[in-house]
């Protein structure tokens, strides 16, 4: 019993160490057991034309840890019969940190995606499944510039059609072509969006079977022209 008494939190230093140890444990739990759930949650705040493959990580973990520590701190303060204003301040601090993490995530994602609208892609890999061939385009290629312009001007299909089209793709299980753009790292993150073409449909797989379908604006025709060029060269 004497040894247990020695482990009791008594001084201000003890409380600081206990807080830091608890924060570390919350972080370990978040990374070890909730990593994918956090990613799936952060998907809800991704801008258009971004997938989990391009998702800047870390923000979701900070958000989760801030909320977790806020709840734990509030509970400890309540058990210690601290004033309500201190309990409220702890909760407010946690939620403010979580809000800042979410705002930072949204801003970072927008900066990453904005590159597709403002900067030329470094390269693109076009996989043509029908011809079992691939085409690599480098920066400066006119076809790459045209594909990029078309890809980033694609508009979403109406919300009521998204589930219907998703079901068609899942049940069809057809070979697909895709255009994989690559942008060099910037804002501490790379950007490699993939646009799929299957059965005349254009979509992006954002992760966790979350597909977004787009209206064709000439994008498929441009890919078909590449395919015909390959056939002529054979």
N, C-alpha and C positions, 0 to 999 in steps of 0.2 A: 504493500500500500504506500510505503514511503517513496518508492521509486516512481509510482504513478503520480504522486503529489508533486514530485520534482518536474514532471512534464506539463504541469498546468500552466496556462498562459497568464502571466502576472504583470510583466512590464510592457511598456510601449514597444520596445524592441521585439518582444515575443509576438505581439500582435502584427507587427510588420512582417516578420518572418512567416507567421501563419498565413497571412494574406498572400504573400508571394508564393508559398508552397501550394496553397489552394488554387491560385491562378494557374500555376504550372499544371496541376492535375486536371483542371478544366480544359486547358489547351490540349493535353494528351488525349483526353476523352474525345474532344471534338475532332482531332486529326485521325485518331485510331478507329473510332466507331461511327462517326457521323460525317465523314468526308464526302461521300457521294450524296447523302441526303442534303447536305449543305449546298453542294453544287447544283442539285436539282432545284432547290429552293431559289438560289440566285438566278437560275434560268428565267424566272418570271420577270426579272428586271433587265434582261438583255435587250439591246436594241435590235432592229431588223438586220438581217444578214450577218448575224453572229451565232456561233455554235459553242458548245462546251469545250471543243478543241481549242478555241481561241480565247477562252474565258480567262481573264486575269484572276489568279487564285490569291487567297490570303484575306480578302475583304470579308468573305463569308465567315471565316474562322474568327476574325476579330469581332464581327457582329455577334456570333454565337457566344464567344467568351465574355464579351461585355455584358450581355443579357444574363448569362449564367452567374457571373460574379455579382451582378446587381442583386439578383434574387438571393444568393447566398449571404451577401453582406447585409441585406435588409433583414433576413431571418436571424442572423447572429445579433444584430443590433436590437431586434425585438426581444430576443431571449435575454439579452443583457439589460433589458428595461431602459434603453436609451430614449432620449426625447424623440418625439415624432418627427421633428424637423430634420434630425440627423438621418432618420430612416428614409424620409422623403428625399433628402439630398443625395443619398447613396443610390436610390432608384433612379433619380433624375440624371445623375452622372452616367450611370450605365446606359440608359436609353439615349442620352446625347451622343455618347461614343458610338453606339450602334447605329444611330442616324447618320453620323459623320462617315462611318464605314460604308453604309449603303449609298450615300451621296457620292463618295469617292469612287465606288464601284461603277455607278451609272456614268459618271463623268469619264472615267478611264475607258469604259467600253465604247462610249461615243467617240472619243478621240481615236481609238483604234479603228473603228468602222469608217470613220470619216475619211480615212486614207484612201479607201476604195473609190471615193467620189472626187478626191482632189489630187491624188498622186498616181503616176503610172506604176503598174505592177512590175516587179522585177522579172517575173516569168509566169508561165502557165503550162500546166500539164493537162492535155486533153486525152482522155481514154475513150476510144471508139470501140465499144464492145462488139458491134455487128461485124466489124472488120478485124477484130482481134489485134488492133494496132493502137499505137500511142503517138501523139504529136507533142513536141516540146517547142514552145514559143518563148523567145527572149525579149527583154525590154527593147523597145524601138520597132518591133514588128507591127505592121499596120493591122493585121488580123487580131493580134493580142489587144491592141488599143480598141478595136471595134467590139470585141467580145467583152472587154471590161466595161465599156460604155453601156452596152446593152444589159449586162448582168446587174449593174448598179442602178439601172433605171427600171428594173423589173418591179411591177406592182403586185401586191398580194391578191390572191383569189378571194372572193367574198368569204366572210367568216362561216356562213352557213354551208359552204362547199368544202371547207377544209377537211372535215371528218370523212365526207364521202370520198374525196380523192385519196385520202390516207388509206382508206379501206381498199380501194382499187389497187393501189401500189402493193399493199401487203398481200393481197390475195393473188395478184398477177405473178409475182416473183419472176419477173422478166429480167434479162440482162439489161444493164443500164450504161449509158455514157455519162461522163462527168467532166466538168472543167474545174481544175484546181488551181486557183490563183495563189501566188506567193508574193508577199511584201516583206522587205527586210525589217529587222527589228527596230522599233521606235516606241517611245513612251514606255520603255522597259518591257516591251512585249512584241512578239511577231503577230502576223495576221495572215491566215491561209484559208480563205473561204472556199467551200466546195459547192458547186451548183450541179445537181443531178438532173439527167434527162431520161425519162422512162415512159414508154407508151405515149409519147407526145406530151408528157407532163414535165414541168420544171419544178423542182423542189430543193429545199435545203434541209438536211437532217441536223437539227440543232442539238441532238443528244437525248438519251432516255426516250427514244421513239417519238420525239416531238418534231414532226415534220411541218414545214411551212411551204405551201404551194403558191406559185406565181403565174401570172398571165404572160403568155408568150408575146414578145414584142419584136420578134425577128431573131432572137437568141438561138432558137433551134435551127433556123435556116442558116445562120452563120456556121454552126457546127456541122451541118449537113454539107455545106460547101467545102469544108475541110476534109470531110469524109470522101467526097467526090474527087477532090484533088489527089488524095491518096490512092484511090482506085485507078485513076488515070496514069499515075506513076508506076503502077505495077505492070 
